[in-house]
Amino acid sequence: MHIHGTTHVHGPHGINAPHSVHRGQASQQAPAGGPVDRVDISPAAEAAVQAAETGRIRQDLVNQIRAQIAAGTYETPAKLEAALERMLDEIA
């Protein structure tokens, strides 16, 4: 998006243009001794990806929790206390 002053704004551009690598173009390889990018995925994220891929999401439970949140009954003092305890255990 280009912004020129406060009165002239262009709309959004596609996420694939023009910086994406097009088929037929060779990808650039990093030099042998150069920096290497690395991604670490947490076990919780891996479980979420696996559940999404295998369809093991318990939709009935998701719907039940969504209904409780909408009704304002999901957050209870006991749940907030448990969440606070877990957070304090993690940062301590």
N, C-alpha and C positions, 0 to 999 in steps of 0.2 A: 504494500500500500504506500502510495506517495502522498505526503501532506505538504501543500504549498500554502503557507499562511493559515489563517483561521477560516477562510471562506472557500477554499478549493481543496476537495479531498477526492482522490481516485478510489474506486472500489477495490475489493480484495482480488488477489491474483491466485491462481492455482498453486497447490503445494508441490506439484511435480515440475513446474517450469522454472526457469531454464537451467536450474542447477542440477537437475537429475541426470544420471548417466543414461544415455540412450542405448538401446540394443545396437550392437554392431561396433560400439566404441570400446576399446580396451580399457579396463580399469587400471588406475595407476597403482603400482605397488610401492610400498615404503621401502627405502633403502635397507639393506641387511642389518646395519648397525643402528638404524634410526629408532625413534620412539615407537612404542607399541601400545595401542589402545586395548583396554581390558574392561570387561563388564562382569560384575559379581551380582548374582541373583540370589536373593535370600531364599531359604527353604519355604517360607510362607508364600512368596511370590511363585515359586515353582509349583507348589500345591495348588495355588489359584489357577495357574495356567493349565495344569493337568486336569483340574476339575472342569474348567471351561471346555477343554478339548474333548474330554470323554463324556461330557454331559452329566457329570455326577453332582451337579448343583441341585440341592434339595429345594426345589421351587416352592413346595408347600411351606417349608420353614421360612423362606424368604418372604412369601406372601403374608404369613402370620406376623412376622416382625414388622413389615411395612404397615400392616393394619394397626399394630400396637403403637408405632411411631405416630401415625396419623391421628389416633385417638388420644395421644398424650399419655399413654400408660406404659410405655417401654422403659423410660428412665425411672428407676426406683432408687431409693437411698442405698439399698444393698448392692445394686449393680454399680452405682457411682463409687461406693466405698471400695468394691473389688477392683474397679478400674484404677482408682487412685493408688491402691496398694501395689498393683502391678507396675504402674508408672514409677512409683518410688523405688521398687525393687530393681527396676531397670537402670535408673539413674544413680543409684547408690553404689 
